[in-house]
């Protein structure tokens, strides 16, 4: 049979062919590619190839499946209860009238941590357009600041799918990944996102159009509900802040009581349990705020659970793909190449994710494929820094270079009414700047605080 290099070429090539040419669903493309690698590899018996892929799919689903479903439920509850809107209004009051770009930027940054990017942008785009209706200027600044805040955190900070998968594959804690992800996101989102939005806004004169069948008046009505219709800010923050608090408290307790780190505190610090508690608070918020019957409340969550299941299937298939590459020996090949050519692993992780992103469009697929290629190569290697930094390096690589094969490109263009050329000048350039600057900032962080 074949060695690791042919398996890598066939695996990645098959993913791109199935997704780009045959338009396969990402789950099927990743699964079939994993099976192909297992069948071709000289390290996996032919009869055991499919059972191996199925087993690895199950292992990854056990690590992330419940977490992704709970994150989807929290996101749905935040949106439908009005909690997300309350967070936006809190930022509006914090920054004041006439500074809507800052409140939109901060809202996108915070809300895209527990909520998928598309959903956050659907919420904030009407707010941005309503702000433009009042200001009569700076439309590009408003919509691009909104997108910039949300795009990076979606790719770098759990509990969104890509960062969770990468963190689990690299065996780093979710709490540490959140901590490093927040720090790693601040500089690139400000420099490549907000500052670039100011720069391009002075050079591109664009205005909203009544796209997607929604008029400006309707969008303004959505963005101008009375405060009485929304939950309090404290209640709005609980569903996604509480899990982080539980993880933090448990980690501190474990460090202070290393000889007795089990028991009740260990249960509280389990990532699935922490987000389960957050989901229950979110469900209660939805139930009480919308005055629904209990059955109606859970009925409203069906779409979120279905969405979370699809994402879990895709990321678990990506995990199986990565394990198939690892079993084929790709780690040894990359390790030898990195040592021979002197390529830093951080750069290798970033470039791998970026190239896959350019080729097939999806940031999540780029992250799952990239970590599958990189993770086996760092086993037993002294990186000189904590492997948690590989999570944002891969995330920034998967964020950069969004163009017409990325669904986010079209979501941004359609929701803002910008044409393809304007979307390339705004969305695509901004995400690429943030990706590159983010990677450089991560490189600096590994020197400033390596955490080894």
N, C-alpha and C positions, 0 to 999 in steps of 0.2 A: 504494500500500500504506500501511502505518501507521508512525507515529513511535515513539519509545522508550517513552513513557508507556503507550499502549495495549498495546504488546508486554509491558511489565512486568506490567500488570494481568492480561492473558490468561495469561502464563506462570505467575505465582504462583497465580492463581486456578485454573488447570488442575491444578497440583500438588495443591492442597488438595482439589479435587473428586475427583480420581482416587484419592487416598490415603484421604480421610475417607469419601467417599460410596460409591465403587465398590470400595474396598479393594484397589487396585492395589498391586503391589510397588513399593517406592521407586525401584528401577532403571528400571522401565518408565515410571513417572510422570515422573521427571526427563528421561528420553530423549524421550518424547512431547512434553513441555513445551518442550524445547529445539528440537525440530523445528517445533513450532507457532510459536515466536518467529521462527525463521529464515524460515519461509514468510510470516509476516505483515510482517516488517521491509522497509522500503523501501531498505535498504542491502545486502540479500542477494538475488541473483537467484533466482527460484523454482526454476530447474533445478539450482542449486547448493546449495539449502538442506540436503538430506539428506547429500550428500557433505561439506558444511561441518561438520555435527554429528558425523558419523563420524570425520572427521579430528581434530576437537578432542577427541573421546573417546579416540582413540589417543594424542594428545599427552599428555593427563593420565595415561593408563594407563602411558605410558613414564616419567613422573615419579614415580608413587607405587605402581604395581602390584606391582613386585618387593619394595619396602620393606614394604608391608602384608602380603604373603605371608610374608616372613621374620619379621616381628613376630608373626604368628599362630603360626608354628612355635616361636619362642622361648617364647611364652606357654604353648603346649601342653606343651613339654618341662619348663618350670618346674613346672607343675601335676602332671603324671604321674610325674615323677621324685621328687617330694617336696621339691624345692628351695624352692617357695613356702612350704610348711609350715615348712621350716627357718628361713626369714626371719622368719616369724611368731614362732617360738619364741625367736629371737635378741632380738626386741623384748620378748617376755615377760620374758626374763631381765634385759634392760636396765632395764625399769621396775619389775620386782619384783612379788611376789604382792600382790593387792588393788588393783592399778592396771591391770587388764586393758583398761580403756577407752582408755588411752594406747597400749598395745601394739597394740590392734586398729585404732585411728586411724592410727598410724604405718605399720602393715602395709598397710592399705588405700591409704594415700597413696603408698607406694613401689611396691607390686605393680601398681597400676592404671596405672602408666606403661608397662610392657611388655605387660600383660595386659588384655583387655577387662573393663569393669566387671562385667558379668554373671558372668563366670568368677571374678573375684576375690571377689565377694559369695557365690557358691556355696561357695567355699573357706572364707571367714571366718565365715559365718553359723553353721555348726556349732561353731566355736571360741567365738563369742559366747554361744551357747546353753549350751555346756558350762561357760563361766565363770559364767553365771547359775545353773546347777545347783549350783555350789559356793558362790556368794554368797547365793543365795535372795533377791536384791533387785537393783534397778537394771537391769532388763531393757531398758527404753527407752534408757537411757544407753549400754549396751553395743552394741546393734544400730545405733543412730543414729550413734554415733562411728565404727563400722565403715564405714557407708555414706558418711558425710561425707568421710572420708579418701580414699575411692576415687572418688567422683563427680566432684569438681572436677578432679583430675589427669587423669582420662579425657578431659575436654573441653578441657584447656588445654595439656598437655605431650605432644609426640610420643614414641613412634611410634604412638599411637592415630590412627585415620583422620581425624577432623575437624581436629585441629591440623596434621597433615601436609598436607592439602589446602589449608588456609588459608595456611600458610607458603609452599607452592609457588606458589600463585596470586599471592601478594604478593611473590614473589621474595626471600624472606628465608631465611637459612640455618637448617637444622635445629638445629645446635648453639646458635645464638643464641636460637632459639625455645625450646629446652629450658631454657636459662639463665634467660631472662625468665619462662618459664612457672612454673618452680620458685619464683622470688621472688614472682611475682604470686599464687601459690596459697597461700602460708603464712598470710597475715593472714586472708583470708576463711574458710579451712578451720578455723582456730582460733576465730575470733569467731562466724562464722555456723554452723559445724559443731559443734565440740566444746563451746563454751560454751553454745550453744543446747541441745545434748543434755543438759547438766546442768540447764538451766532447765526444759525440758519434762519431764524425768524426775521432778522433784519435783511435777509437776502432773498427770501421766498415769500411772495405775496399770494396767499391761498385763503380760500373762504369755504365754509361748509356748504354742502348741498343736501337736499332732502333725499338721502339715500335710504336703502333698506325699508322703504315704505313708511318712514317715520318723519313727520314734519318737525321743524324747529320748535314750534309751539308745544307739540306733544312732548318733546325732549325737555323743555323747560318745566313743564308741568310735573314730569317725573322727578326732576331735581329740586322742586320747590314744595315738597310735602311739609306739613306743619310738624314742629318738634313733638307735639302731643301724640303723633302717630308712631313715634319711634321709641325704642327702649332707652334706658339711661346709658350713659357712657360706660359706667362700671359693669353693668350687666352685659353690654355689648362686647367688652374685652374679655370676660371670663372664659368663654369657650376655647379661645386659642392662647390666652396668656396662662391660664391655670395649668395646662400640661407642662409648659416650660418651667413653671414654678415647682411643680412636683418633681420633675427630673432634676432640677437644680438642688432642691432640698435633700433629695435622696442621695445625690452624688456627694454633697458636702458631708452628710451623715456617714456615708461609707468611708470617706477619707478620714474622718475623725474617729471612727470605730472600726478600723480595718479588721480587728479580730472577731467582731460580732456584727458583720455587715448584712446579715440575712434578716429574716422575719418580716414584720409589717412594712418597714421602710423599704425593703427590697421590692415588695409588691407595689408600693406607691411609685417607685422609681422605674418600674417596667414600662417601656415606651408604649406598649399596647394598652396597658391599664391606664396610664396617664391620659392618653388621647380618648380612651373610652369615657373617662370622667368628663373630659371636655365636650365630647359628643352628647352626653346626657344633659349637660347644662345648655348646650345649643338647642337640643330638642325641646327642653322645657321653655326656653326663650321663644322658640317658634310657636309652641302650643299656647303659651300665655299671651304673647303679643298679638297673635292673629285670631285669638279666641276660637280655636278649632276644637272639634272633638278629637279624642285621642286617636281614633281610627283615621280621621282625616289628616292628622299630623304625620302619622307614619306613611300614609298614602303619598303625601307630598314629598317624602324622602326617597321614594322608589327610583326616581330618575337619577338622584345623586348616587345611590348605591349601585345602580347599573353603570353609571359613568365611572365610578371608582373601580368596579369589577373589570371593566375594559382596560383601564390603565394598569391595574394589577396584572392582568393577563399579558399585556405587552411587556411590562417591565420584568415579569418572571420569565417570559420567553427570552428576553434579552439576557437575563441571568443564566439561563440554560445555554445560550449561545456562547457566553463568556466562559462557562465551565467546559464546554466542548473544546474551545480554543486552548484553555489551560491544559486539558487532558492530552491535547494533540502536541503539547510541548512548546507553545508559542512563547511562554515565559522565558525559557532558556535561550531561545533565538533572539528575543529582544534584549535580554540581559547581555548576551555576547556582543550584539551589535552596538549597544549603548557604551559598553566598555571599550570596544575597538575604535569607535568613531568619536568617543568622548561627548555624546549627546546627553545632557542632563535629563533625568526622568521627568522633571516638572515640565520641561519644554516638550518632551515626547508625548506626555499626556495631553497637553494643550493642543498641539498640532494634530494629533490623532483625532481628537473630538472635532476640531474645526474642519478637517478634511471630510470627515463623514457627514458633518452638518451641511457643508457646501454641496456634497453629492446628492443627498436625499432629503434634506429640508428639516426633518423633525429633530428638535433639540433632545427630546427624551431618547429617541433611538440612537442618536449620536453619542449620548452619555452612556447608554447601556452597552453599546458596541465597544466604545473606547475603553471603559473600565475592564471589560472582558479581555481586551488585548494587553492592557497595562498591568493589571493586578498580579497575574502570575509571574511577571518579570521582577517584582520587587521583593519576592519571598527571600528572606535571608540577606537582603541588601541593606547596608547602612546608608540611608538617604541623606543623613545629616540634618534632618528635620522630621517632624511628626508626619506620618502618612495622611493625616487629615487634610493637609494642604493640597493633596492631589484632588480632593473633592472640588474645591473652587477652581483649580486649574482646568479640570475637565469641564466643569460647568461654564466657565468663561469661553472655552474653546467651542462648546456647543451653543453658546449665545451669539457669537460673532457670525458675520456673513449670512444674515437672513436675506433671502431674495425670493423669487417668484415660486419656488418649490416648497416654501414654508407657509403653513396655514396662518401663522401669526402675521405674515406680510399682508395677506388678504383681509384678515380681521381688522387690522389697523387701517388699511386703505378704505374698506367699505364703511366702517363705522365713522371715519372722519370725512369721507367724501373726497379724499385726495386721489389724483390719478396715479398710474403706475410710476411715471417719472418722478412725481413729487414724493411718492412713498419710498422710492429708492434713495432720494436725496435726504429724506428725514429719517424714517424708520431704519433702513438698511445701514446707512452710515453711522447712525447713533449706536446701534447694537454692535457694530464692528469696533467702533471706538471704545465702547465699554468693555468688550471682550478683550481687546489687546491691552488696554490700560489696567483692567482687572488682573490679567495674567502678570503684568510687570509689578503690580502692587503686591500680589501673592509672593512673587520672587523676593521682594524686599522684606515681606513679613517673615519669611523663612530665615532670614538673616537676623532680623530684629528680635523675634521671639520664636526660635525653632521648636521649643517645647519637647526636646528630646530627653 
